[in-house]
Amino acid sequence: YPWMQRMNSHSGVGYGTDRRRGRQIYSRYQTLELEKEFHFNRYLTRRR
């Protein structure tokens, strides 16, 4: 996704992984985009 490259291209607070928790830390914008992707993706209702 293009927004991933955009966010990862410059360094800042909240980008990358948090070593203490061992999980991905997303910025507000990234979270918004991920939620959009989730809501508009039909993979949950797609027939298998």
Biopython code that builds the backbone (N, CA, C, O; Angstrom):
import numpy as np
from Bio.PDB.StructureBuilder import StructureBuilder

atoms = [
    (1, "TYR", "N", (0.831, -1.199, 0.000)),
    (1, "TYR", "CA", (0.000, 0.000, 0.000)),
    (1, "TYR", "C", (0.871, 1.256, 0.000)),
    (1, "TYR", "O", (1.894, 1.308, 0.683)),
    (2, "PRO", "N", (0.464, 2.262, -0.765)),
    (2, "PRO", "CA", (1.297, 3.476, -0.866)),
    (2, "PRO", "C", (1.445, 4.230, 0.448)),
    (2, "PRO", "O", (2.498, 4.810, 0.709)),
    (3, "TRP", "N", (0.397, 4.230, 1.287)),
    (3, "TRP", "CA", (0.482, 4.975, 2.549)),
    (3, "TRP", "C", (1.498, 4.359, 3.497)),
    (3, "TRP", "O", (2.050, 5.054, 4.351)),
    (4, "MET", "N", (1.751, 3.063, 3.357)),
    (4, "MET", "CA", (2.763, 2.426, 4.201)),
    (4, "MET", "C", (4.158, 2.947, 3.856)),
    (4, "MET", "O", (4.951, 3.263, 4.743)),
    (5, "GLN", "N", (4.445, 3.032, 2.557)),
    (5, "GLN", "CA", (5.739, 3.565, 2.140)),
    (5, "GLN", "C", (5.902, 5.019, 2.594)),
    (5, "GLN", "O", (6.978, 5.438, 3.023)),
    (6, "ARG", "N", (4.810, 5.772, 2.487)),
    (6, "ARG", "CA", (4.869, 7.174, 2.864)),
    (6, "ARG", "C", (5.195, 7.329, 4.351)),
    (6, "ARG", "O", (6.039, 8.144, 4.724)),
    (7, "MET", "N", (4.532, 6.557, 5.186)),
    (7, "MET", "CA", (4.752, 6.678, 6.621)),
    (7, "MET", "C", (6.135, 6.173, 7.029)),
    (7, "MET", "O", (6.781, 6.753, 7.901)),
    (8, "ASN", "N", (6.586, 5.085, 6.391)),
    (8, "ASN", "CA", (7.856, 4.493, 6.778)),
    (8, "ASN", "C", (9.059, 5.236, 6.212)),
    (8, "ASN", "O", (10.186, 5.012, 6.653)),
    (9, "SER", "N", (8.833, 6.121, 5.238)),
    (9, "SER", "CA", (9.952, 6.786, 4.582)),
    (9, "SER", "C", (10.632, 7.802, 5.506)),
    (9, "SER", "O", (11.837, 8.027, 5.401)),
    (10, "HIS", "N", (9.862, 8.413, 6.408)),
    (10, "HIS", "CA", (10.484, 9.362, 7.339)),
    (10, "HIS", "C", (10.313, 8.873, 8.774)),
    (10, "HIS", "O", (9.301, 8.265, 9.122)),
    (11, "SER", "N", (11.316, 9.147, 9.592)),
    (11, "SER", "CA", (11.285, 8.652, 10.965)),
    (11, "SER", "C", (10.547, 9.642, 11.867)),
    (11, "SER", "O", (10.556, 10.849, 11.623)),
    (12, "GLY", "N", (9.916, 9.116, 12.900)),
    (12, "GLY", "CA", (9.192, 9.980, 13.826)),
    (12, "GLY", "C", (8.720, 9.178, 15.016)),
    (12, "GLY", "O", (8.963, 7.974, 15.096)),
    (13, "VAL", "N", (8.049, 9.837, 15.940)),
    (13, "VAL", "CA", (7.563, 9.163, 17.140)),
    (13, "VAL", "C", (6.397, 8.242, 16.772)),
    (13, "VAL", "O", (5.482, 8.643, 16.052)),
    (14, "GLY", "N", (6.441, 7.031, 17.264)),
    (14, "GLY", "CA", (5.338, 6.109, 17.048)),
    (14, "GLY", "C", (5.500, 5.216, 15.841)),
    (14, "GLY", "O", (4.655, 4.353, 15.601)),
    (15, "TYR", "N", (6.568, 5.398, 15.065)),
    (15, "TYR", "CA", (6.764, 4.544, 13.898)),
    (15, "TYR", "C", (7.680, 3.385, 14.254)),
    (15, "TYR", "O", (8.521, 3.498, 15.145)),
    (16, "GLY", "N", (7.514, 2.279, 13.558)),
    (16, "GLY", "CA", (8.376, 1.130, 13.793)),
    (16, "GLY", "C", (7.833, 0.266, 14.909)),
    (16, "GLY", "O", (6.652, 0.344, 15.247)),
    (17, "THR", "N", (8.697, -0.561, 15.485)),
    (17, "THR", "CA", (8.254, -1.494, 16.516)),
    (17, "THR", "C", (8.686, -1.019, 17.894)),
    (17, "THR", "O", (9.732, -0.393, 18.065)),
    (18, "ASP", "N", (7.848, -1.338, 18.866)),
    (18, "ASP", "CA", (8.183, -1.047, 20.258)),
    (18, "ASP", "C", (8.886, -2.270, 20.835)),
    (18, "ASP", "O", (8.294, -3.345, 20.923)),
    (19, "ARG", "N", (10.139, -2.108, 21.225)),
    (19, "ARG", "CA", (10.937, -3.252, 21.672)),
    (19, "ARG", "C", (10.414, -3.839, 22.991)),
    (19, "ARG", "O", (10.473, -5.051, 23.194)),
    (20, "ARG", "N", (9.909, -2.992, 23.876)),
    (20, "ARG", "CA", (9.458, -3.460, 25.192)),
    (20, "ARG", "C", (8.265, -4.405, 25.075)),
    (20, "ARG", "O", (8.248, -5.477, 25.679)),
    (21, "ARG", "N", (7.280, -4.001, 24.302)),
    (21, "ARG", "CA", (6.078, -4.824, 24.177)),
    (21, "ARG", "C", (6.242, -5.893, 23.107)),
    (21, "ARG", "O", (5.567, -6.922, 23.135)),
    (22, "GLY", "N", (7.146, -5.639, 22.161)),
    (22, "GLY", "CA", (7.327, -6.580, 21.069)),
    (22, "GLY", "C", (6.168, -6.570, 20.100)),
    (22, "GLY", "O", (5.833, -7.596, 19.509)),
    (23, "ARG", "N", (5.549, -5.399, 19.935)),
    (23, "ARG", "CA", (4.433, -5.303, 18.993)),
    (23, "ARG", "C", (4.561, -4.039, 18.151)),
    (23, "ARG", "O", (5.311, -3.123, 18.488)),
    (24, "GLN", "N", (3.814, -4.009, 17.053)),
    (24, "GLN", "CA", (3.868, -2.876, 16.137)),
    (24, "GLN", "C", (3.165, -1.667, 16.747)),
    (24, "GLN", "O", (2.076, -1.784, 17.310)),
    (25, "ILE", "N", (3.800, -0.513, 16.628)),
    (25, "ILE", "CA", (3.185, 0.731, 17.082)),
    (25, "ILE", "C", (2.802, 1.534, 15.840)),
    (25, "ILE", "O", (3.647, 1.814, 14.990)),
    (26, "TYR", "N", (1.532, 1.900, 15.743)),
    (26, "TYR", "CA", (1.061, 2.645, 14.589)),
    (26, "TYR", "C", (0.740, 4.083, 14.973)),
    (26, "TYR", "O", (0.323, 4.373, 16.094)),
    (27, "SER", "N", (0.946, 4.967, 14.014)),
    (27, "SER", "CA", (0.527, 6.348, 14.229)),
    (27, "SER", "C", (-0.993, 6.420, 14.057)),
    (27, "SER", "O", (-1.621, 5.454, 13.623)),
    (28, "ARG", "N", (-1.572, 7.555, 14.393)),
    (28, "ARG", "CA", (-3.021, 7.732, 14.256)),
    (28, "ARG", "C", (-3.459, 7.512, 12.816)),
    (28, "ARG", "O", (-4.466, 6.856, 12.552)),
    (29, "TYR", "N", (-2.685, 8.070, 11.890)),
    (29, "TYR", "CA", (-3.024, 7.973, 10.470)),
    (29, "TYR", "C", (-2.956, 6.526, 9.986)),
    (29, "TYR", "O", (-3.822, 6.074, 9.236)),
    (30, "GLN", "N", (-1.927, 5.808, 10.417)),
    (30, "GLN", "CA", (-1.790, 4.405, 10.022)),
    (30, "GLN", "C", (-2.961, 3.577, 10.542)),
    (30, "GLN", "O", (-3.500, 2.733, 9.827)),
    (31, "THR", "N", (-3.347, 3.825, 11.792)),
    (31, "THR", "CA", (-4.467, 3.097, 12.385)),
    (31, "THR", "C", (-5.746, 3.360, 11.597)),
    (31, "THR", "O", (-6.520, 2.440, 11.331)),
    (32, "LEU", "N", (-5.962, 4.625, 11.224)),
    (32, "LEU", "CA", (-7.136, 4.988, 10.439)),
    (32, "LEU", "C", (-7.157, 4.235, 9.119)),
    (32, "LEU", "O", (-8.191, 3.699, 8.721)),
    (33, "GLU", "N", (-6.015, 4.196, 8.439)),
    (33, "GLU", "CA", (-5.921, 3.505, 7.159)),
    (33, "GLU", "C", (-6.146, 2.005, 7.317)),
    (33, "GLU", "O", (-6.802, 1.377, 6.486)),
    (34, "LEU", "N", (-5.599, 1.436, 8.389)),
    (34, "LEU", "CA", (-5.784, 0.004, 8.638)),
    (34, "LEU", "C", (-7.253, -0.321, 8.887)),
    (34, "LEU", "O", (-7.755, -1.335, 8.402)),
    (35, "GLU", "N", (-7.943, 0.533, 9.639)),
    (35, "GLU", "CA", (-9.359, 0.316, 9.913)),
    (35, "GLU", "C", (-10.183, 0.438, 8.639)),
    (35, "GLU", "O", (-11.118, -0.331, 8.416)),
    (36, "LYS", "N", (-9.822, 1.427, 7.793)),
    (36, "LYS", "CA", (-10.497, 1.587, 6.510)),
    (36, "LYS", "C", (-10.342, 0.320, 5.675)),
    (36, "LYS", "O", (-11.303, -0.193, 5.102)),
    (37, "GLU", "N", (-9.103, -0.170, 5.622)),
    (37, "GLU", "CA", (-8.796, -1.390, 4.875)),
    (37, "GLU", "C", (-9.628, -2.559, 5.398)),
    (37, "GLU", "O", (-10.160, -3.355, 4.624)),
    (38, "PHE", "N", (-9.731, -2.645, 6.716)),
    (38, "PHE", "CA", (-10.486, -3.733, 7.338)),
    (38, "PHE", "C", (-11.972, -3.657, 6.990)),
    (38, "PHE", "O", (-12.594, -4.665, 6.656)),
    (39, "HIS", "N", (-12.537, -2.439, 7.074)),
    (39, "HIS", "CA", (-13.971, -2.290, 6.845)),
    (39, "HIS", "C", (-14.360, -2.527, 5.395)),
    (39, "HIS", "O", (-15.425, -3.078, 5.113)),
    (40, "PHE", "N", (-13.490, -2.108, 4.471)),
    (40, "PHE", "CA", (-13.838, -2.237, 3.060)),
    (40, "PHE", "C", (-13.396, -3.559, 2.466)),
    (40, "PHE", "O", (-13.759, -3.882, 1.335)),
    (41, "ASN", "N", (-12.613, -4.333, 3.216)),
    (41, "ASN", "CA", (-12.205, -5.649, 2.742)),
    (41, "ASN", "C", (-13.336, -6.636, 3.000)),
    (41, "ASN", "O", (-13.896, -6.683, 4.095)),
    (42, "ARG", "N", (-13.663, -7.418, 1.986)),
    (42, "ARG", "CA", (-14.767, -8.366, 2.117)),
    (42, "ARG", "C", (-14.275, -9.767, 2.453)),
    (42, "ARG", "O", (-15.015, -10.741, 2.311)),
    (43, "TYR", "N", (-13.024, -9.868, 2.900)),
    (43, "TYR", "CA", (-12.450, -11.199, 3.118)),
    (43, "TYR", "C", (-13.187, -11.976, 4.217)),
    (43, "TYR", "O", (-13.174, -13.207, 4.211)),
    (44, "LEU", "N", (-13.826, -11.275, 5.153)),
    (44, "LEU", "CA", (-14.542, -11.957, 6.230)),
    (44, "LEU", "C", (-15.817, -12.628, 5.721)),
    (44, "LEU", "O", (-16.208, -13.686, 6.214)),
    (45, "THR", "N", (-16.459, -12.008, 4.736)),
    (45, "THR", "CA", (-17.739, -12.525, 4.255)),
    (45, "THR", "C", (-17.588, -13.303, 2.953)),
    (45, "THR", "O", (-18.569, -13.834, 2.433)),
    (46, "ARG", "N", (-16.371, -13.375, 2.422)),
    (46, "ARG", "CA", (-16.140, -14.066, 1.156)),
    (46, "ARG", "C", (-16.333, -15.576, 1.325)),
    (46, "ARG", "O", (-15.896, -16.167, 2.312)),
    (47, "ARG", "N", (-16.998, -16.182, 0.341)),
    (47, "ARG", "CA", (-17.222, -17.626, 0.403)),
    (47, "ARG", "C", (-15.921, -18.384, 0.202)),
    (47, "ARG", "O", (-15.089, -18.006, -0.623)),
    (48, "ARG", "N", (-15.754, -19.469, 0.974)),
    (48, "ARG", "CA", (-14.532, -20.264, 0.841)),
    (48, "ARG", "C", (-14.786, -21.481, -0.048)),
    (48, "ARG", "O", (-13.876, -22.276, -0.281)),
]
sb = StructureBuilder()
sb.init_structure("model")
sb.init_model(0)
sb.init_chain("A")
sb.init_seg("    ")
for serial, (resi, resn, name, xyz) in enumerate(atoms, 1):
    if name == "N":
        sb.init_residue(resn, " ", resi, " ")
    sb.init_atom(name, np.array(xyz, "f"), 0.0, 1.0, " ", f" {name:<3s}", serial, name[0])
structure = sb.get_structure()
